């Protein structure tokens, strides 16, 4: 069993939607801490955020709308 399939099985068998949403909230708070510690992050060009959004959403959009 490889690394990705092991964690996919763990997620399917042990996690609920609440656990996943709590992990997302923890990541959001971690980002807020980074912004407080390194305020230069906010002064980046908005295109950096748009590119990051697209890169992080590509797989999600592919799985939701294209993959059968």
C-alpha positions as CSV (number, residue, x, y, z in Angstrom):
1,X,0.0,0.0,0.0
2,X,1.5,3.3,-1.0
3,X,1.5,6.6,0.9
4,X,-1.5,8.2,-0.8
5,X,-3.8,5.2,-0.7
6,X,-3.0,4.6,3.0
7,X,-4.1,8.1,3.9
8,X,-7.1,7.9,1.6
9,X,-8.3,4.8,3.4
10,X,-7.7,6.5,6.8
11,X,-9.7,9.5,5.7
12,X,-12.6,7.4,4.4
13,X,-12.8,5.1,7.4
14,X,-12.2,7.5,10.3
15,X,-13.0,11.1,9.3
16,X,-16.3,12.8,9.0
17,X,-17.2,16.1,7.3
18,X,-16.8,17.8,10.7
19,X,-13.2,16.6,11.0
20,X,-12.3,17.9,7.5
21,X,-13.9,21.3,8.2
22,X,-12.1,21.5,11.5
23,X,-8.8,20.9,9.7
24,X,-9.7,23.6,7.2
25,X,-10.4,26.0,10.1
26,X,-7.1,25.1,11.7
27,X,-5.4,25.9,8.4
28,X,-7.2,29.2,8.2
29,X,-6.0,30.2,11.7
30,X,-2.5,29.1,10.9
31,X,-2.7,31.5,7.9
32,X,-3.9,34.3,10.2
33,X,-0.9,33.7,12.4
34,X,1.5,33.8,9.4
35,X,-0.1,37.1,8.3
36,X,0.4,38.6,11.8
37,X,4.0,37.5,11.9
38,X,4.9,38.4,8.3
39,X,2.7,41.4,7.4
40,X,4.4,41.7,4.0
41,X,2.3,38.8,2.8
42,X,-0.7,41.2,2.6
43,X,1.2,43.7,0.4
44,X,1.8,41.1,-2.5
45,X,0.2,41.8,-5.8
46,X,-3.3,40.4,-6.0
47,X,-2.4,38.2,-9.0
48,X,-0.3,36.1,-6.7
49,X,-3.5,35.3,-4.7
50,X,-5.4,34.6,-7.9
51,X,-2.8,32.2,-9.2
52,X,-2.6,30.4,-5.8
53,X,-6.4,30.1,-5.8
54,X,-6.5,28.6,-9.3
55,X,-3.6,26.2,-8.6
56,X,-5.3,25.0,-5.4
57,X,-8.7,24.6,-6.9
58,X,-7.8,22.8,-10.1
59,X,-8.0,19.3,-8.7
60,X,-11.2,20.0,-6.8
61,X,-12.9,21.4,-9.9
62,X,-11.6,18.5,-12.0
63,X,-13.0,15.9,-9.6
64,X,-16.3,17.7,-9.2
65,X,-17.1,18.5,-12.8
66,X,-15.0,16.5,-15.3
67,X,-14.0,13.1,-13.8
68,X,-16.5,10.4,-14.2
